[in-house]
Amino acid sequence: MELTVRGAEATLTILDDKEQPVDATGIGATAVVLARGNERRTVEFRHAGANRLGAKVDFPFEGKFRATVALRGPSGSLGSARYSVDPVR
């Protein structure tokens, strides 16, 4: 997974171990994000076409976008990852 944050939108791009796109139909994700003031917020990612999942970021955060993302498919957990990314404002 690759996480990008642009404005008020977070996008997860799903790739396989050979960096090839994976169809994101039927895949979802939940992220626990560190918001301003060290408040934890939960964000739900939904299918956003092809190999992408998207979520709205409707709260302020400071500096880097820090998130722990849990990916899930129809049969359950597909794994998790931690991110600390610079947003594109």
PDB file of N, CA, C and O in Angstrom:
ATOM      1  N   MET A   1       0.845  -1.182   0.000  1.00  0.00           N
ATOM      2  CA  MET A   1       0.000   0.000   0.000  1.00  0.00           C
ATOM      3  C   MET A   1       0.881   1.232   0.000  1.00  0.00           C
ATOM      4  O   MET A   1       1.944   1.266   0.619  1.00  0.00           O
ATOM      5  N   GLU A   2       0.413   2.231  -0.704  1.00  0.00           N
ATOM      6  CA  GLU A   2       1.058   3.537  -0.686  1.00  0.00           C
ATOM      7  C   GLU A   2       0.006   4.549  -0.270  1.00  0.00           C
ATOM      8  O   GLU A   2      -1.087   4.576  -0.837  1.00  0.00           O
ATOM      9  N   LEU A   3       0.321   5.380   0.712  1.00  0.00           N
ATOM     10  CA  LEU A   3      -0.613   6.395   1.204  1.00  0.00           C
ATOM     11  C   LEU A   3      -0.167   7.769   0.736  1.00  0.00           C
ATOM     12  O   LEU A   3       0.995   8.147   0.886  1.00  0.00           O
ATOM     13  N   THR A   4      -1.118   8.515   0.162  1.00  0.00           N
ATOM     14  CA  THR A   4      -0.879   9.911  -0.178  1.00  0.00           C
ATOM     15  C   THR A   4      -2.015  10.743   0.402  1.00  0.00           C
ATOM     16  O   THR A   4      -3.149  10.276   0.511  1.00  0.00           O
ATOM     17  N   VAL A   5      -1.702  11.972   0.770  1.00  0.00           N
ATOM     18  CA  VAL A   5      -2.699  12.890   1.312  1.00  0.00           C
ATOM     19  C   VAL A   5      -2.585  14.193   0.538  1.00  0.00           C
ATOM     20  O   VAL A   5      -1.531  14.828   0.508  1.00  0.00           O
ATOM     21  N   ARG A   6      -3.686  14.575  -0.085  1.00  0.00           N
ATOM     22  CA  ARG A   6      -3.738  15.809  -0.875  1.00  0.00           C
ATOM     23  C   ARG A   6      -4.964  16.583  -0.429  1.00  0.00           C
ATOM     24  O   ARG A   6      -6.096  16.148  -0.642  1.00  0.00           O
ATOM     25  N   GLY A   7      -4.734  17.738   0.193  1.00  0.00           N
ATOM     26  CA  GLY A   7      -5.853  18.532   0.694  1.00  0.00           C
ATOM     27  C   GLY A   7      -6.631  17.754   1.733  1.00  0.00           C
ATOM     28  O   GLY A   7      -6.069  17.316   2.737  1.00  0.00           O
ATOM     29  N   ALA A   8      -7.930  17.579   1.495  1.00  0.00           N
ATOM     30  CA  ALA A   8      -8.794  16.866   2.444  1.00  0.00           C
ATOM     31  C   ALA A   8      -9.077  15.431   1.998  1.00  0.00           C
ATOM     32  O   ALA A   8     -10.062  14.831   2.428  1.00  0.00           O
ATOM     33  N   GLU A   9      -8.219  14.882   1.140  1.00  0.00           N
ATOM     34  CA  GLU A   9      -8.427  13.529   0.617  1.00  0.00           C
ATOM     35  C   GLU A   9      -7.184  12.664   0.848  1.00  0.00           C
ATOM     36  O   GLU A   9      -6.067  13.052   0.506  1.00  0.00           O
ATOM     37  N   ALA A  10      -7.404  11.488   1.433  1.00  0.00           N
ATOM     38  CA  ALA A  10      -6.335  10.494   1.599  1.00  0.00           C
ATOM     39  C   ALA A  10      -6.596   9.369   0.608  1.00  0.00           C
ATOM     40  O   ALA A  10      -7.737   8.946   0.426  1.00  0.00           O
ATOM     41  N   THR A  11      -5.536   8.888  -0.030  1.00  0.00           N
ATOM     42  CA  THR A  11      -5.669   7.823  -1.019  1.00  0.00           C
ATOM     43  C   THR A  11      -4.682   6.709  -0.713  1.00  0.00           C
ATOM     44  O   THR A  11      -3.497   6.954  -0.487  1.00  0.00           O
ATOM     45  N   LEU A  12      -5.189   5.484  -0.709  1.00  0.00           N
ATOM     46  CA  LEU A  12      -4.344   4.295  -0.618  1.00  0.00           C
ATOM     47  C   LEU A  12      -4.281   3.668  -2.001  1.00  0.00           C
ATOM     48  O   LEU A  12      -5.314   3.407  -2.617  1.00  0.00           O
ATOM     49  N   THR A  13      -3.091   3.431  -2.481  1.00  0.00           N
ATOM     50  CA  THR A  13      -2.891   2.753  -3.759  1.00  0.00           C
ATOM     51  C   THR A  13      -2.402   1.343  -3.428  1.00  0.00           C
ATOM     52  O   THR A  13      -1.409   1.174  -2.719  1.00  0.00           O
ATOM     53  N   ILE A  14      -3.104   0.336  -3.944  1.00  0.00           N
ATOM     54  CA  ILE A  14      -2.811  -1.053  -3.616  1.00  0.00           C
ATOM     55  C   ILE A  14      -1.987  -1.679  -4.736  1.00  0.00           C
ATOM     56  O   ILE A  14      -2.407  -1.702  -5.893  1.00  0.00           O
ATOM     57  N   LEU A  15      -0.805  -2.187  -4.376  1.00  0.00           N
ATOM     58  CA  LEU A  15       0.106  -2.834  -5.311  1.00  0.00           C
ATOM     59  C   LEU A  15       0.510  -4.191  -4.760  1.00  0.00           C
ATOM     60  O   LEU A  15       0.493  -4.406  -3.548  1.00  0.00           O
ATOM     61  N   ASP A  16       0.877  -5.119  -5.662  1.00  0.00           N
ATOM     62  CA  ASP A  16       1.359  -6.417  -5.189  1.00  0.00           C
ATOM     63  C   ASP A  16       2.862  -6.345  -4.923  1.00  0.00           C
ATOM     64  O   ASP A  16       3.463  -5.275  -5.014  1.00  0.00           O
ATOM     65  N   ASP A  17       3.457  -7.479  -4.596  1.00  0.00           N
ATOM     66  CA  ASP A  17       4.879  -7.495  -4.247  1.00  0.00           C
ATOM     67  C   ASP A  17       5.791  -7.200  -5.442  1.00  0.00           C
ATOM     68  O   ASP A  17       6.994  -7.004  -5.267  1.00  0.00           O
ATOM     69  N   LYS A  18       5.231  -7.167  -6.646  1.00  0.00           N
ATOM     70  CA  LYS A  18       6.002  -6.809  -7.845  1.00  0.00           C
ATOM     71  C   LYS A  18       5.664  -5.403  -8.323  1.00  0.00           C
ATOM     72  O   LYS A  18       5.976  -5.025  -9.452  1.00  0.00           O
ATOM     73  N   GLU A  19       5.017  -4.629  -7.440  1.00  0.00           N
ATOM     74  CA  GLU A  19       4.632  -3.244  -7.728  1.00  0.00           C
ATOM     75  C   GLU A  19       3.595  -3.131  -8.846  1.00  0.00           C
ATOM     76  O   GLU A  19       3.515  -2.105  -9.521  1.00  0.00           O
ATOM     77  N   GLN A  20       2.800  -4.191  -9.040  1.00  0.00           N
ATOM     78  CA  GLN A  20       1.736  -4.180 -10.032  1.00  0.00           C
ATOM     79  C   GLN A  20       0.405  -3.840  -9.348  1.00  0.00           C
ATOM     80  O   GLN A  20       0.178  -4.256  -8.212  1.00  0.00           O
ATOM     81  N   PRO A  21      -0.474  -3.093 -10.021  1.00  0.00           N
ATOM     82  CA  PRO A  21      -1.767  -2.727  -9.430  1.00  0.00           C
ATOM     83  C   PRO A  21      -2.604  -3.953  -9.068  1.00  0.00           C
ATOM     84  O   PRO A  21      -2.623  -4.946  -9.796  1.00  0.00           O
ATOM     85  N   VAL A  22      -3.293  -3.866  -7.938  1.00  0.00           N
ATOM     86  CA  VAL A  22      -4.214  -4.905  -7.472  1.00  0.00           C
ATOM     87  C   VAL A  22      -5.615  -4.311  -7.493  1.00  0.00           C
ATOM     88  O   VAL A  22      -5.832  -3.228  -6.949  1.00  0.00           O
ATOM     89  N   ASP A  23      -6.562  -4.998  -8.107  1.00  0.00           N
ATOM     90  CA  ASP A  23      -7.947  -4.523  -8.152  1.00  0.00           C
ATOM     91  C   ASP A  23      -8.460  -4.347  -6.724  1.00  0.00           C
ATOM     92  O   ASP A  23      -8.453  -5.295  -5.940  1.00  0.00           O
ATOM     93  N   ALA A  24      -8.901  -3.149  -6.389  1.00  0.00           N
ATOM     94  CA  ALA A  24      -9.336  -2.837  -5.024  1.00  0.00           C
ATOM     95  C   ALA A  24     -10.821  -3.089  -4.789  1.00  0.00           C
ATOM     96  O   ALA A  24     -11.337  -2.772  -3.717  1.00  0.00           O
ATOM     97  N   THR A  25     -11.520  -3.660  -5.783  1.00  0.00           N
ATOM     98  CA  THR A  25     -12.931  -3.987  -5.593  1.00  0.00           C
ATOM     99  C   THR A  25     -13.050  -4.988  -4.445  1.00  0.00           C
ATOM    100  O   THR A  25     -12.356  -6.005  -4.436  1.00  0.00           O
ATOM    101  N   GLY A  26     -13.912  -4.710  -3.493  1.00  0.00           N
ATOM    102  CA  GLY A  26     -14.105  -5.609  -2.357  1.00  0.00           C
ATOM    103  C   GLY A  26     -13.100  -5.428  -1.237  1.00  0.00           C
ATOM    104  O   GLY A  26     -13.132  -6.158  -0.246  1.00  0.00           O
ATOM    105  N   ILE A  27     -12.208  -4.458  -1.386  1.00  0.00           N
ATOM    106  CA  ILE A  27     -11.211  -4.178  -0.348  1.00  0.00           C
ATOM    107  C   ILE A  27     -11.587  -2.877   0.348  1.00  0.00           C
ATOM    108  O   ILE A  27     -12.050  -1.935  -0.294  1.00  0.00           O
ATOM    109  N   GLY A  28     -11.390  -2.829   1.638  1.00  0.00           N
ATOM    110  CA  GLY A  28     -11.612  -1.618   2.421  1.00  0.00           C
ATOM    111  C   GLY A  28     -10.478  -1.452   3.404  1.00  0.00           C
ATOM    112  O   GLY A  28      -9.639  -2.341   3.547  1.00  0.00           O
ATOM    113  N   ALA A  29     -10.446  -0.338   4.071  1.00  0.00           N
ATOM    114  CA  ALA A  29      -9.400  -0.095   5.056  1.00  0.00           C
ATOM    115  C   ALA A  29      -9.908   0.869   6.114  1.00  0.00           C
ATOM    116  O   ALA A  29     -10.782   1.700   5.868  1.00  0.00           O
ATOM    117  N   THR A  30      -9.339   0.733   7.281  1.00  0.00           N
ATOM    118  CA  THR A  30      -9.596   1.643   8.389  1.00  0.00           C
ATOM    119  C   THR A  30      -8.254   2.187   8.857  1.00  0.00           C
ATOM    120  O   THR A  30      -7.290   1.435   8.999  1.00  0.00           O
ATOM    121  N   ALA A  31      -8.192   3.494   9.097  1.00  0.00           N
ATOM    122  CA  ALA A  31      -6.959   4.109   9.578  1.00  0.00           C
ATOM    123  C   ALA A  31      -7.221   4.832  10.885  1.00  0.00           C
ATOM    124  O   ALA A  31      -8.236   5.511  11.042  1.00  0.00           O
ATOM    125  N   VAL A  32      -6.310   4.681  11.806  1.00  0.00           N
ATOM    126  CA  VAL A  32      -6.315   5.477  13.030  1.00  0.00           C
ATOM    127  C   VAL A  32      -5.253   6.546  12.813  1.00  0.00           C
ATOM    128  O   VAL A  32      -4.072   6.247  12.637  1.00  0.00           O
ATOM    129  N   VAL A  33      -5.701   7.807  12.828  1.00  0.00           N
ATOM    130  CA  VAL A  33      -4.851   8.937  12.474  1.00  0.00           C
ATOM    131  C   VAL A  33      -4.630   9.822  13.686  1.00  0.00           C
ATOM    132  O   VAL A  33      -5.530  10.019  14.503  1.00  0.00           O
ATOM    133  N   LEU A  34      -3.422  10.352  13.791  1.00  0.00           N
ATOM    134  CA  LEU A  34      -3.114  11.288  14.867  1.00  0.00           C
ATOM    135  C   LEU A  34      -3.457  12.694  14.391  1.00  0.00           C
ATOM    136  O   LEU A  34      -2.780  13.247  13.525  1.00  0.00           O
ATOM    137  N   ALA A  35      -4.519  13.270  14.964  1.00  0.00           N
ATOM    138  CA  ALA A  35      -4.985  14.605  14.592  1.00  0.00           C
ATOM    139  C   ALA A  35      -4.313  15.654  15.478  1.00  0.00           C
ATOM    140  O   ALA A  35      -3.509  15.326  16.351  1.00  0.00           O
ATOM    141  N   ARG A  36      -4.655  16.907  15.239  1.00  0.00           N
ATOM    142  CA  ARG A  36      -4.105  18.011  16.033  1.00  0.00           C
ATOM    143  C   ARG A  36      -4.383  17.782  17.516  1.00  0.00           C
ATOM    144  O   ARG A  36      -5.459  17.312  17.885  1.00  0.00           O
ATOM    145  N   GLY A  37      -3.416  18.111  18.359  1.00  0.00           N
ATOM    146  CA  GLY A  37      -3.555  17.949  19.800  1.00  0.00           C
ATOM    147  C   GLY A  37      -3.442  16.488  20.246  1.00  0.00           C
ATOM    148  O   GLY A  37      -3.919  16.131  21.324  1.00  0.00           O
ATOM    149  N   ASN A  38      -2.812  15.641  19.421  1.00  0.00           N
ATOM    150  CA  ASN A  38      -2.641  14.211  19.711  1.00  0.00           C
ATOM    151  C   ASN A  38      -3.963  13.458  19.858  1.00  0.00           C
ATOM    152  O   ASN A  38      -4.011  12.410  20.502  1.00  0.00           O
ATOM    153  N   GLU A  39      -5.020  13.980  19.271  1.00  0.00           N
ATOM    154  CA  GLU A  39      -6.310  13.299  19.283  1.00  0.00           C
ATOM    155  C   GLU A  39      -6.294  12.209  18.212  1.00  0.00           C
ATOM    156  O   GLU A  39      -5.803  12.430  17.105  1.00  0.00           O
ATOM    157  N   ARG A  40      -6.824  11.051  18.539  1.00  0.00           N
ATOM    158  CA  ARG A  40      -6.890   9.945  17.575  1.00  0.00           C
ATOM    159  C   ARG A  40      -8.236   9.989  16.851  1.00  0.00           C
ATOM    160  O   ARG A  40      -9.289  10.098  17.480  1.00  0.00           O
ATOM    161  N   ARG A  41      -8.186   9.903  15.538  1.00  0.00           N
ATOM    162  CA  ARG A  41      -9.383   9.890  14.701  1.00  0.00           C
ATOM    163  C   ARG A  41      -9.371   8.630  13.848  1.00  0.00           C
ATOM    164  O   ARG A  41      -8.308   8.152  13.452  1.00  0.00           O
ATOM    165  N   THR A  42     -10.546   8.096  13.567  1.00  0.00           N
ATOM    166  CA  THR A  42     -10.669   6.925  12.708  1.00  0.00           C
ATOM    167  C   THR A  42     -11.216   7.350  11.350  1.00  0.00           C
ATOM    168  O   THR A  42     -12.192   8.095  11.267  1.00  0.00           O
ATOM    169  N   VAL A  43     -10.582   6.871  10.296  1.00  0.00           N
ATOM    170  CA  VAL A  43     -10.949   7.203   8.926  1.00  0.00           C
ATOM    171  C   VAL A  43     -11.251   5.897   8.184  1.00  0.00           C
ATOM    172  O   VAL A  43     -10.489   4.934   8.279  1.00  0.00           O
ATOM    173  N   GLU A  44     -12.366   5.870   7.447  1.00  0.00           N
ATOM    174  CA  GLU A  44     -12.746   4.692   6.655  1.00  0.00           C
ATOM    175  C   GLU A  44     -12.426   4.927   5.179  1.00  0.00           C
ATOM    176  O   GLU A  44     -12.873   5.909   4.588  1.00  0.00           O
ATOM    177  N   PHE A  45     -11.656   4.026   4.598  1.00  0.00           N
ATOM    178  CA  PHE A  45     -11.333   4.075   3.175  1.00  0.00           C
ATOM    179  C   PHE A  45     -12.302   3.186   2.402  1.00  0.00           C
ATOM    180  O   PHE A  45     -12.630   2.080   2.832  1.00  0.00           O
ATOM    181  N   ARG A  46     -12.751   3.687   1.259  1.00  0.00           N
ATOM    182  CA  ARG A  46     -13.673   2.949   0.395  1.00  0.00           C
ATOM    183  C   ARG A  46     -13.094   2.906  -1.026  1.00  0.00           C
ATOM    184  O   ARG A  46     -12.227   3.700  -1.391  1.00  0.00           O
ATOM    185  N   HIS A  47     -13.598   1.961  -1.803  1.00  0.00           N
ATOM    186  CA  HIS A  47     -13.122   1.795  -3.175  1.00  0.00           C
ATOM    187  C   HIS A  47     -13.265   3.108  -3.935  1.00  0.00           C
ATOM    188  O   HIS A  47     -14.319   3.743  -3.908  1.00  0.00           O
ATOM    189  N   ALA A  48     -12.190   3.506  -4.614  1.00  0.00           N
ATOM    190  CA  ALA A  48     -12.179   4.769  -5.356  1.00  0.00           C
ATOM    191  C   ALA A  48     -11.730   4.551  -6.792  1.00  0.00           C
ATOM    192  O   ALA A  48     -11.190   5.458  -7.425  1.00  0.00           O
ATOM    193  N   GLY A  49     -11.952   3.347  -7.306  1.00  0.00           N
ATOM    194  CA  GLY A  49     -11.595   3.041  -8.683  1.00  0.00           C
ATOM    195  C   GLY A  49     -10.293   2.280  -8.804  1.00  0.00           C
ATOM    196  O   GLY A  49      -9.355   2.501  -8.038  1.00  0.00           O
ATOM    197  N   ALA A  50     -10.242   1.383  -9.771  1.00  0.00           N
ATOM    198  CA  ALA A  50      -9.043   0.593 -10.096  1.00  0.00           C
ATOM    199  C   ALA A  50      -8.393   0.010  -8.841  1.00  0.00           C
ATOM    200  O   ALA A  50      -8.989  -0.821  -8.156  1.00  0.00           O
ATOM    201  N   ASN A  51      -7.178   0.446  -8.546  1.00  0.00           N
ATOM    202  CA  ASN A  51      -6.441  -0.090  -7.397  1.00  0.00           C
ATOM    203  C   ASN A  51      -6.321   0.944  -6.268  1.00  0.00           C
ATOM    204  O   ASN A  51      -5.322   0.979  -5.549  1.00  0.00           O
ATOM    205  N   ARG A  52      -7.344   1.775  -6.125  1.00  0.00           N
ATOM    206  CA  ARG A  52      -7.288   2.843  -5.114  1.00  0.00           C
ATOM    207  C   ARG A  52      -8.451   2.782  -4.133  1.00  0.00           C
ATOM    208  O   ARG A  52      -9.559   2.358  -4.463  1.00  0.00           O
ATOM    209  N   LEU A  53      -8.154   3.222  -2.917  1.00  0.00           N
ATOM    210  CA  LEU A  53      -9.155   3.432  -1.876  1.00  0.00           C
ATOM    211  C   LEU A  53      -9.034   4.890  -1.460  1.00  0.00           C
ATOM    212  O   LEU A  53      -7.927   5.427  -1.399  1.00  0.00           O
ATOM    213  N   GLY A  54     -10.158   5.535  -1.173  1.00  0.00           N
ATOM    214  CA  GLY A  54     -10.126   6.941  -0.798  1.00  0.00           C
ATOM    215  C   GLY A  54     -10.894   7.211   0.475  1.00  0.00           C
ATOM    216  O   GLY A  54     -11.818   6.479   0.829  1.00  0.00           O
ATOM    217  N   ALA A  55     -10.496   8.285   1.169  1.00  0.00           N
ATOM    218  CA  ALA A  55     -11.164   8.701   2.401  1.00  0.00           C
ATOM    219  C   ALA A  55     -11.052  10.215   2.543  1.00  0.00           C
ATOM    220  O   ALA A  55     -10.070  10.823   2.118  1.00  0.00           O
ATOM    221  N   LYS A  56     -12.079  10.811   3.150  1.00  0.00           N
ATOM    222  CA  LYS A  56     -12.055  12.243   3.456  1.00  0.00           C
ATOM    223  C   LYS A  56     -11.295  12.460   4.762  1.00  0.00           C
ATOM    224  O   LYS A  56     -11.426  11.684   5.709  1.00  0.00           O
ATOM    225  N   VAL A  57     -10.512  13.512   4.795  1.00  0.00           N
ATOM    226  CA  VAL A  57      -9.804  13.930   6.004  1.00  0.00           C
ATOM    227  C   VAL A  57     -10.440  15.253   6.402  1.00  0.00           C
ATOM    228  O   VAL A  57     -10.042  16.316   5.926  1.00  0.00           O
ATOM    229  N   ASP A  58     -11.439  15.174   7.288  1.00  0.00           N
ATOM    230  CA  ASP A  58     -12.222  16.361   7.647  1.00  0.00           C
ATOM    231  C   ASP A  58     -11.872  16.897   9.029  1.00  0.00           C
ATOM    232  O   ASP A  58     -12.736  17.387   9.756  1.00  0.00           O
ATOM    233  N   PHE A  59     -10.594  16.796   9.380  1.00  0.00           N
ATOM    234  CA  PHE A  59     -10.119  17.285  10.672  1.00  0.00           C
ATOM    235  C   PHE A  59      -8.691  17.805  10.491  1.00  0.00           C
ATOM    236  O   PHE A  59      -7.984  17.367   9.583  1.00  0.00           O
ATOM    237  N   PRO A  60      -8.265  18.730  11.344  1.00  0.00           N
ATOM    238  CA  PRO A  60      -6.911  19.263  11.223  1.00  0.00           C
ATOM    239  C   PRO A  60      -5.877  18.306  11.825  1.00  0.00           C
ATOM    240  O   PRO A  60      -6.155  17.582  12.781  1.00  0.00           O
ATOM    241  N   PHE A  61      -4.696  18.325  11.243  1.00  0.00           N
ATOM    242  CA  PHE A  61      -3.552  17.598  11.791  1.00  0.00           C
ATOM    243  C   PHE A  61      -2.330  18.480  11.600  1.00  0.00           C
ATOM    244  O   PHE A  61      -2.329  19.384  10.764  1.00  0.00           O
ATOM    245  N   GLU A  62      -1.308  18.219  12.367  1.00  0.00           N
ATOM    246  CA  GLU A  62      -0.118  19.063  12.324  1.00  0.00           C
ATOM    247  C   GLU A  62       1.046  18.311  11.700  1.00  0.00           C
ATOM    248  O   GLU A  62       1.287  17.148  12.022  1.00  0.00           O
ATOM    249  N   GLY A  63       1.762  18.977  10.810  1.00  0.00           N
ATOM    250  CA  GLY A  63       2.958  18.382  10.214  1.00  0.00           C
ATOM    251  C   GLY A  63       2.631  17.186   9.347  1.00  0.00           C
ATOM    252  O   GLY A  63       1.806  17.262   8.437  1.00  0.00           O
ATOM    253  N   LYS A  64       3.291  16.083   9.643  1.00  0.00           N
ATOM    254  CA  LYS A  64       3.093  14.858   8.871  1.00  0.00           C
ATOM    255  C   LYS A  64       1.740  14.218   9.176  1.00  0.00           C
ATOM    256  O   LYS A  64       1.184  14.399  10.259  1.00  0.00           O
ATOM    257  N   PHE A  65       1.225  13.474   8.210  1.00  0.00           N
ATOM    258  CA  PHE A  65      -0.007  12.706   8.378  1.00  0.00           C
ATOM    259  C   PHE A  65       0.418  11.340   8.894  1.00  0.00           C
ATOM    260  O   PHE A  65       0.996  10.539   8.159  1.00  0.00           O
ATOM    261  N   ARG A  66       0.125  11.081  10.171  1.00  0.00           N
ATOM    262  CA  ARG A  66       0.539   9.830  10.816  1.00  0.00           C
ATOM    263  C   ARG A  66      -0.674   8.920  10.970  1.00  0.00           C
ATOM    264  O   ARG A  66      -1.684   9.303  11.561  1.00  0.00           O
ATOM    265  N   ALA A  67      -0.556   7.705  10.426  1.00  0.00           N
ATOM    266  CA  ALA A  67      -1.699   6.797  10.425  1.00  0.00           C
ATOM    267  C   ALA A  67      -1.241   5.343  10.538  1.00  0.00           C
ATOM    268  O   ALA A  67      -0.179   4.964  10.044  1.00  0.00           O
ATOM    269  N   THR A  68      -2.068   4.551  11.197  1.00  0.00           N
ATOM    270  CA  THR A  68      -1.927   3.098  11.190  1.00  0.00           C
ATOM    271  C   THR A  68      -3.123   2.573  10.419  1.00  0.00           C
ATOM    272  O   THR A  68      -4.270   2.789  10.812  1.00  0.00           O
ATOM    273  N   VAL A  69      -2.850   1.878   9.313  1.00  0.00           N
ATOM    274  CA  VAL A  69      -3.895   1.446   8.390  1.00  0.00           C
ATOM    275  C   VAL A  69      -4.049  -0.071   8.449  1.00  0.00           C
ATOM    276  O   VAL A  69      -3.068  -0.810   8.363  1.00  0.00           O
ATOM    277  N   ALA A  70      -5.296  -0.525   8.596  1.00  0.00           N
ATOM    278  CA  ALA A  70      -5.628  -1.951   8.560  1.00  0.00           C
ATOM    279  C   ALA A  70      -6.418  -2.215   7.285  1.00  0.00           C
ATOM    280  O   ALA A  70      -7.500  -1.659   7.093  1.00  0.00           O
ATOM    281  N   LEU A  71      -5.877  -3.062   6.416  1.00  0.00           N
ATOM    282  CA  LEU A  71      -6.510  -3.405   5.145  1.00  0.00           C
ATOM    283  C   LEU A  71      -7.309  -4.687   5.314  1.00  0.00           C
ATOM    284  O   LEU A  71      -6.851  -5.633   5.955  1.00  0.00           O
ATOM    285  N   ARG A  72      -8.514  -4.717   4.732  1.00  0.00           N
ATOM    286  CA  ARG A  72      -9.351  -5.910   4.847  1.00  0.00           C
ATOM    287  C   ARG A  72     -10.014  -6.232   3.515  1.00  0.00           C
ATOM    288  O   ARG A  72     -10.330  -5.350   2.718  1.00  0.00           O
ATOM    289  N   GLY A  73     -10.211  -7.530   3.307  1.00  0.00           N
ATOM    290  CA  GLY A  73     -10.881  -8.008   2.109  1.00  0.00           C
ATOM    291  C   GLY A  73     -12.116  -8.788   2.509  1.00  0.00           C
ATOM    292  O   GLY A  73     -12.472  -8.813   3.687  1.00  0.00           O
ATOM    293  N   PRO A  74     -12.777  -9.426   1.554  1.00  0.00           N
ATOM    294  CA  PRO A  74     -13.997 -10.183   1.849  1.00  0.00           C
ATOM    295  C   PRO A  74     -13.790 -11.305   2.861  1.00  0.00           C
ATOM    296  O   PRO A  74     -14.721 -11.674   3.576  1.00  0.00           O
ATOM    297  N   SER A  75     -12.575 -11.850   2.927  1.00  0.00           N
ATOM    298  CA  SER A  75     -12.319 -12.958   3.849  1.00  0.00           C
ATOM    299  C   SER A  75     -11.648 -12.522   5.150  1.00  0.00           C
ATOM    300  O   SER A  75     -11.262 -13.368   5.956  1.00  0.00           O
ATOM    301  N   GLY A  76     -11.506 -11.205   5.364  1.00  0.00           N
ATOM    302  CA  GLY A  76     -10.927 -10.726   6.621  1.00  0.00           C
ATOM    303  C   GLY A  76      -9.689  -9.868   6.413  1.00  0.00           C
ATOM    304  O   GLY A  76      -9.527  -9.234   5.371  1.00  0.00           O
ATOM    305  N   SER A  77      -8.820  -9.857   7.416  1.00  0.00           N
ATOM    306  CA  SER A  77      -7.644  -8.999   7.432  1.00  0.00           C
ATOM    307  C   SER A  77      -6.649  -9.345   6.323  1.00  0.00           C
ATOM    308  O   SER A  77      -6.362 -10.514   6.064  1.00  0.00           O
ATOM    309  N   LEU A  78      -6.130  -8.297   5.674  1.00  0.00           N
ATOM    310  CA  LEU A  78      -5.096  -8.464   4.651  1.00  0.00           C
ATOM    311  C   LEU A  78      -3.764  -7.898   5.113  1.00  0.00           C
ATOM    312  O   LEU A  78      -2.771  -7.976   4.390  1.00  0.00           O
ATOM    313  N   GLY A  79      -3.736  -7.323   6.323  1.00  0.00           N
ATOM    314  CA  GLY A  79      -2.502  -6.764   6.858  1.00  0.00           C
ATOM    315  C   GLY A  79      -2.671  -5.332   7.308  1.00  0.00           C
ATOM    316  O   GLY A  79      -3.739  -4.734   7.177  1.00  0.00           O
ATOM    317  N   SER A  80      -1.589  -4.801   7.844  1.00  0.00           N
ATOM    318  CA  SER A  80      -1.619  -3.418   8.321  1.00  0.00           C
ATOM    319  C   SER A  80      -0.249  -2.775   8.096  1.00  0.00           C
ATOM    320  O   SER A  80       0.750  -3.455   7.861  1.00  0.00           O
ATOM    321  N   ALA A  81      -0.239  -1.447   8.175  1.00  0.00           N
ATOM    322  CA  ALA A  81       0.997  -0.695   7.986  1.00  0.00           C
ATOM    323  C   ALA A  81       0.881   0.645   8.698  1.00  0.00           C
ATOM    324  O   ALA A  81      -0.214   1.169   8.905  1.00  0.00           O
ATOM    325  N   ARG A  82       2.040   1.186   9.065  1.00  0.00           N
ATOM    326  CA  ARG A  82       2.103   2.517   9.676  1.00  0.00           C
ATOM    327  C   ARG A  82       2.721   3.485   8.689  1.00  0.00           C
ATOM    328  O   ARG A  82       3.644   3.147   7.948  1.00  0.00           O
ATOM    329  N   TYR A  83       2.188   4.704   8.697  1.00  0.00           N
ATOM    330  CA  TYR A  83       2.659   5.728   7.772  1.00  0.00           C
ATOM    331  C   TYR A  83       2.921   7.036   8.505  1.00  0.00           C
ATOM    332  O   TYR A  83       2.281   7.348   9.509  1.00  0.00           O
ATOM    333  N   SER A  84       3.861   7.778   7.987  1.00  0.00           N
ATOM    334  CA  SER A  84       4.124   9.138   8.410  1.00  0.00           C
ATOM    335  C   SER A  84       4.524   9.877   7.128  1.00  0.00           C
ATOM    336  O   SER A  84       5.688   9.864   6.728  1.00  0.00           O
ATOM    337  N   VAL A  85       3.532  10.526   6.490  1.00  0.00           N
ATOM    338  CA  VAL A  85       3.756  11.123   5.170  1.00  0.00           C
ATOM    339  C   VAL A  85       3.531  12.632   5.203  1.00  0.00           C
ATOM    340  O   VAL A  85       2.735  13.155   5.984  1.00  0.00           O
ATOM    341  N   ASP A  86       4.257  13.297   4.335  1.00  0.00           N
ATOM    342  CA  ASP A  86       4.058  14.731   4.154  1.00  0.00           C
ATOM    343  C   ASP A  86       2.860  14.951   3.239  1.00  0.00           C
ATOM    344  O   ASP A  86       2.835  14.430   2.124  1.00  0.00           O
ATOM    345  N   PRO A  87       1.867  15.714   3.691  1.00  0.00           N
ATOM    346  CA  PRO A  87       0.705  15.973   2.836  1.00  0.00           C
ATOM    347  C   PRO A  87       1.038  16.980   1.742  1.00  0.00           C
ATOM    348  O   PRO A  87       1.932  17.813   1.896  1.00  0.00           O
ATOM    349  N   VAL A  88       0.312  16.891   0.646  1.00  0.00           N
ATOM    350  CA  VAL A  88       0.379  17.901  -0.413  1.00  0.00           C
ATOM    351  C   VAL A  88      -0.777  18.834  -0.145  1.00  0.00           C
ATOM    352  O   VAL A  88      -1.933  18.419  -0.224  1.00  0.00           O
ATOM    353  N   ARG A  89      -0.501  20.064   0.165  1.00  0.00           N
ATOM    354  CA  ARG A  89      -1.557  21.009   0.562  1.00  0.00           C
ATOM    355  C   ARG A  89      -2.108  21.781  -0.600  1.00  0.00           C
ATOM    356  O   ARG A  89      -3.000  22.611  -0.422  1.00  0.00           O
TER     357      ARG A  89
END
